[in-house]
Each structure stands twice: as C-alpha cells, then as structure tokens.
Amino acid sequence: QVQLVESGGGLVQPGGSLRLSCAASGFTFSNYWMKWYRQAPGKERELVAGISSTGGNTNYADSVKDRFTISRDNFKNTVYLQMRSLKPEDTAVYYCNRAGAWGQGTQVTVSS
C-alpha cells in the first residue's frame, strides 16, 4: 500500500535551517507530483510547495518563496523540503502528500 514517511523535523532557532525528507513506497513514485503541506495549531492545512513528477516544475506558497526549496530523487523515491531563514510562523506539522495519500507528519518548531 501507499506509504509516505516524513522525517527531519525538530526544534530550530529563528534564522536556522532544516531539511525534511519524505520516503515513499507502494506506488510508482516517478509518476506523481509530490507536495508538502503544513498545519499550524488552530489553522487550516496549507500547501507549502509542490514538485512535478520529473522535478522540472515547482511551485511555492508566497510565504515560503525564496526561503524553501522542494526537490526529489526518483531513484531513492524521496522528496525533500529544504527550509532556510526559518521564522516562528513556520512552526507547524509538515505533511508529505501524493494525490489521495498523506504521511503522518513531522513537527517543526521555530523558537528561541
């Protein structure tokens, strides 16, 4: 069955960096757009970034543009989210997504 397993979250100071990973299995990874979403306490889940099946196209929420980079390795069946210049408002649970499937999420906390 489809499995998406996120990792790489944690506690980081404002201005710091983290790289999230999402290991995928149970489907042909290279056929699918992959996306990262996040959900902060008391807020709706929002789209952060997406990447096409080949990696040739990406898109970002305005709030993370120029700070976050989404990438993928179709040999390793893994999608990444490199996050830089982190802000307290980036604090959320980050979820990996393929159409119709979600990971369990990884917590990112930005705080001094």
DRENPA-3360 file (N, C-alpha, C; in nm, 2 decimals, always signed):
BEGIN
1 = QVQLVESG = +0.08/-0.12/+0.00/+0.00/+0.00/+0.00/+0.09/+0.12/+0.00 ~ +0.02/+0.24/-0.03/+0.10/+0.36/-0.04/+0.14/+0.40/+0.10 ~ +0.27/+0.43/+0.11/+0.32/+0.48/+0.24/+0.41/+0.61/+0.21 ~ +0.39/+0.71/+0.30/+0.47/+0.83/+0.29/+0.52/+0.85/+0.44 ~ +0.65/+0.85/+0.45/+0.71/+0.87/+0.59/+0.80/+0.99/+0.59 ~ +0.76/+1.09/+0.67/+0.83/+1.21/+0.68/+0.94/+1.20/+0.79 ~ +1.04/+1.27/+0.78/+1.14/+1.28/+0.89/+1.22/+1.41/+0.87 ~ +1.29/+1.45/+0.97/+1.38/+1.57/+0.97/+1.33/+1.69/+1.05;
9 = GGLVQPGG = +1.21/+1.68/+1.10/+1.16/+1.79/+1.18/+1.24/+1.80/+1.31 ~ +1.21/+1.91/+1.38/+1.27/+1.94/+1.51/+1.26/+2.08/+1.56 ~ +1.34/+2.11/+1.66/+1.34/+2.25/+1.71/+1.45/+2.32/+1.66 ~ +1.43/+2.44/+1.60/+1.54/+2.52/+1.55/+1.51/+2.67/+1.58 ~ +1.62/+2.74/+1.60/+1.61/+2.89/+1.63/+1.57/+2.97/+1.51 ~ +1.51/+3.08/+1.53/+1.48/+3.17/+1.41/+1.60/+3.20/+1.33 ~ +1.59/+3.19/+1.20/+1.70/+3.21/+1.11/+1.77/+3.08/+1.07 ~ +1.74/+2.97/+1.14/+1.80/+2.85/+1.12/+1.75/+2.77/+1.00;
17 = SLRLSCAA = +1.80/+2.65/+0.98/+1.76/+2.57/+0.86/+1.73/+2.43/+0.91 ~ +1.64/+2.36/+0.83/+1.61/+2.22/+0.84/+1.59/+2.17/+0.71 ~ +1.61/+2.03/+0.69/+1.57/+1.97/+0.57/+1.48/+1.85/+0.61 ~ +1.36/+1.85/+0.55/+1.26/+1.75/+0.57/+1.28/+1.65/+0.45 ~ +1.25/+1.52/+0.49/+1.25/+1.42/+0.39/+1.12/+1.34/+0.39 ~ +1.08/+1.29/+0.28/+0.96/+1.20/+0.28/+1.00/+1.08/+0.19 ~ +1.00/+0.97/+0.25/+1.03/+0.84/+0.18/+0.90/+0.78/+0.14 ~ +0.89/+0.75/+0.01/+0.76/+0.70/-0.05/+0.78/+0.55/-0.09;
25 = SGFTFSNY = +0.67/+0.48/-0.07/+0.67/+0.34/-0.12/+0.53/+0.30/-0.15 ~ +0.52/+0.19/-0.23/+0.39/+0.13/-0.26/+0.33/+0.18/-0.38 ~ +0.40/+0.27/-0.46/+0.35/+0.32/-0.58/+0.47/+0.36/-0.67 ~ +0.44/+0.39/-0.80/+0.55/+0.44/-0.89/+0.57/+0.59/-0.86 ~ +0.67/+0.61/-0.78/+0.70/+0.75/-0.73/+0.72/+0.84/-0.85 ~ +0.79/+0.80/-0.95/+0.83/+0.89/-1.06/+0.71/+0.94/-1.14 ~ +0.59/+0.88/-1.12/+0.47/+0.92/-1.20/+0.39/+1.03/-1.14 ~ +0.43/+1.07/-1.01/+0.34/+1.16/-0.94/+0.40/+1.29/-0.90;
33 = WMKWYRQA = +0.32/+1.40/-0.91/+0.35/+1.52/-0.84/+0.36/+1.49/-0.69 ~ +0.45/+1.56/-0.62/+0.45/+1.54/-0.48/+0.44/+1.68/-0.42 ~ +0.38/+1.69/-0.30/+0.36/+1.82/-0.23/+0.40/+1.81/-0.09 ~ +0.43/+1.93/-0.03/+0.44/+1.94/+0.11/+0.33/+2.04/+0.16 ~ +0.26/+2.00/+0.26/+0.17/+2.09/+0.33/+0.21/+2.11/+0.47 ~ +0.15/+2.21/+0.54/+0.18/+2.23/+0.68/+0.05/+2.27/+0.75 ~ +0.04/+2.24/+0.88/-0.07/+2.28/+0.96/-0.03/+2.33/+1.09 ~ -0.05/+2.46/+1.12/-0.02/+2.52/+1.25/-0.14/+2.50/+1.34;
41 = PGKERELV = -0.11/+2.50/+1.47/-0.22/+2.49/+1.57/-0.33/+2.59/+1.54 ~ -0.46/+2.54/+1.54/-0.57/+2.63/+1.52/-0.59/+2.68/+1.38 ~ -0.51/+2.63/+1.28/-0.52/+2.68/+1.15/-0.54/+2.57/+1.05 ~ -0.59/+2.60/+0.93/-0.62/+2.50/+0.83/-0.48/+2.45/+0.77 ~ -0.49/+2.33/+0.72/-0.37/+2.28/+0.65/-0.35/+2.36/+0.52 ~ -0.23/+2.40/+0.49/-0.20/+2.48/+0.37/-0.09/+2.42/+0.29 ~ -0.10/+2.44/+0.16/+0.00/+2.40/+0.07/+0.13/+2.48/+0.08 ~ +0.24/+2.42/+0.09/+0.37/+2.49/+0.10/+0.45/+2.48/-0.03;
49 = AGISSTGG = +0.46/+2.37/-0.09/+0.53/+2.35/-0.21/+0.49/+2.23/-0.29 ~ +0.51/+2.23/-0.42/+0.48/+2.11/-0.50/+0.59/+2.09/-0.60 ~ +0.61/+1.97/-0.65/+0.71/+1.94/-0.75/+0.65/+1.84/-0.84 ~ +0.68/+1.86/-0.97/+0.63/+1.77/-1.08/+0.70/+1.63/-1.07 ~ +0.65/+1.54/-1.15/+0.70/+1.40/-1.14/+0.84/+1.39/-1.18 ~ +0.89/+1.48/-1.27/+1.03/+1.47/-1.31/+1.11/+1.57/-1.24 ~ +1.05/+1.66/-1.16/+1.13/+1.76/-1.09/+1.15/+1.89/-1.17 ~ +1.09/+1.89/-1.29/+1.12/+2.01/-1.37/+1.03/+2.13/-1.34;
57 = NTNYADSV = +0.93/+2.11/-1.27/+0.84/+2.22/-1.23/+0.82/+2.22/-1.08 ~ +0.82/+2.34/-1.02/+0.80/+2.35/-0.88/+0.71/+2.47/-0.86 ~ +0.64/+2.47/-0.75/+0.56/+2.59/-0.71/+0.57/+2.60/-0.55 ~ +0.55/+2.73/-0.51/+0.56/+2.76/-0.37/+0.45/+2.85/-0.32 ~ +0.42/+2.84/-0.19/+0.33/+2.94/-0.13/+0.41/+3.07/-0.12 ~ +0.35/+3.18/-0.13/+0.42/+3.31/-0.13/+0.49/+3.33/+0.00 ~ +0.44/+3.27/+0.11/+0.50/+3.29/+0.24/+0.64/+3.22/+0.26 ~ +0.67/+3.12/+0.17/+0.79/+3.05/+0.18/+0.88/+3.07/+0.06;
65 = KDRFTISR = +0.83/+3.14/-0.04/+0.91/+3.15/-0.17/+1.04/+3.22/-0.13 ~ +1.15/+3.18/-0.19/+1.29/+3.23/-0.17/+1.35/+3.18/-0.04 ~ +1.28/+3.11/+0.04/+1.33/+3.05/+0.16/+1.33/+2.90/+0.16 ~ +1.23/+2.84/+0.10/+1.22/+2.69/+0.10/+1.25/+2.64/-0.05 ~ +1.30/+2.52/-0.05/+1.33/+2.46/-0.18/+1.28/+2.31/-0.18 ~ +1.19/+2.28/-0.27/+1.15/+2.14/-0.28/+1.23/+2.07/-0.39 ~ +1.26/+1.95/-0.36/+1.34/+1.87/-0.46/+1.30/+1.72/-0.45 ~ +1.34/+1.64/-0.54/+1.31/+1.50/-0.53/+1.42/+1.41/-0.59;
73 = DNFKNTVY = +1.43/+1.29/-0.55/+1.52/+1.19/-0.60/+1.44/+1.07/-0.64 ~ +1.42/+1.06/-0.77/+1.33/+0.95/-0.82/+1.40/+0.81/-0.81 ~ +1.53/+0.81/-0.79/+1.60/+0.68/-0.76/+1.58/+0.63/-0.62 ~ +1.57/+0.73/-0.53/+1.55/+0.70/-0.39/+1.41/+0.71/-0.34 ~ +1.32/+0.74/-0.43/+1.17/+0.76/-0.40/+1.15/+0.85/-0.28 ~ +1.22/+0.96/-0.29/+1.22/+1.06/-0.17/+1.20/+1.20/-0.22 ~ +1.12/+1.27/-0.15/+1.10/+1.41/-0.18/+1.15/+1.49/-0.06 ~ +1.21/+1.61/-0.08/+1.28/+1.68/+0.02/+1.22/+1.82/+0.03;
81 = LQMRSLKP = +1.23/+1.88/+0.15/+1.20/+2.02/+0.16/+1.31/+2.09/+0.24 ~ +1.39/+2.17/+0.17/+1.50/+2.24/+0.24/+1.44/+2.37/+0.29 ~ +1.45/+2.40/+0.41/+1.39/+2.52/+0.47/+1.50/+2.61/+0.53 ~ +1.51/+2.73/+0.49/+1.61/+2.82/+0.54/+1.55/+2.95/+0.59 ~ +1.62/+3.02/+0.67/+1.57/+3.15/+0.72/+1.44/+3.13/+0.79 ~ +1.43/+3.03/+0.87/+1.31/+2.99/+0.94/+1.26/+3.10/+1.03 ~ +1.13/+3.11/+1.04/+1.06/+3.21/+1.12/+0.97/+3.14/+1.22 ~ +0.94/+3.20/+1.33/+0.84/+3.14/+1.42/+0.71/+3.10/+1.36;
89 = EDTAVYYC = +0.67/+3.18/+1.26/+0.54/+3.15/+1.19/+0.55/+3.03/+1.10 ~ +0.67/+2.97/+1.08/+0.68/+2.84/+1.01/+0.66/+2.72/+1.10 ~ +0.64/+2.75/+1.23/+0.61/+2.64/+1.32/+0.48/+2.57/+1.28 ~ +0.48/+2.44/+1.26/+0.37/+2.36/+1.21/+0.41/+2.21/+1.21 ~ +0.31/+2.13/+1.19/+0.33/+1.99/+1.15/+0.34/+1.99/+0.99 ~ +0.44/+1.94/+0.94/+0.46/+1.93/+0.79/+0.43/+1.79/+0.74 ~ +0.35/+1.79/+0.64/+0.30/+1.67/+0.58/+0.34/+1.65/+0.43 ~ +0.38/+1.53/+0.40/+0.41/+1.49/+0.26/+0.28/+1.44/+0.20;
97 = NRAGAWGQ = +0.26/+1.48/+0.07/+0.13/+1.44/+0.01/+0.15/+1.39/-0.13 ~ +0.08/+1.29/-0.17/+0.06/+1.25/-0.30/-0.09/+1.24/-0.32 ~ -0.14/+1.26/-0.44/-0.28/+1.26/-0.46/-0.35/+1.15/-0.39 ~ -0.43/+1.18/-0.29/-0.51/+1.08/-0.22/-0.43/+1.01/-0.10 ~ -0.31/+1.06/-0.07/-0.23/+0.99/+0.04/-0.16/+1.09/+0.12 ~ -0.15/+1.07/+0.25/-0.08/+1.16/+0.34/+0.02/+1.08/+0.42 ~ +0.13/+1.15/+0.46/+0.22/+1.09/+0.56/+0.16/+1.13/+0.70 ~ +0.24/+1.09/+0.80/+0.19/+1.11/+0.94/+0.23/+1.25/+0.99;
105 = GTQVTVSS = +0.32/+1.31/+0.92/+0.36/+1.45/+0.96/+0.49/+1.45/+1.04 ~ +0.56/+1.56/+1.04/+0.68/+1.58/+1.12/+0.67/+1.72/+1.18 ~ +0.69/+1.74/+1.31/+0.68/+1.86/+1.37/+0.80/+1.95/+1.35 ~ +0.78/+2.07/+1.31/+0.88/+2.18/+1.30/+0.85/+2.29/+1.40 ~ +0.94/+2.32/+1.49/+0.92/+2.43/+1.58/+1.03/+2.53/+1.57 ~ +0.99/+2.65/+1.55/+1.09/+2.76/+1.53/+1.08/+2.85/+1.65 ~ +1.18/+2.85/+1.74/+1.17/+2.92/+1.86/+1.30/+2.95/+1.92 ~ +1.32/+3.06/+1.99/+1.45/+3.08/+2.06/+1.44/+3.04/+2.20;
% end
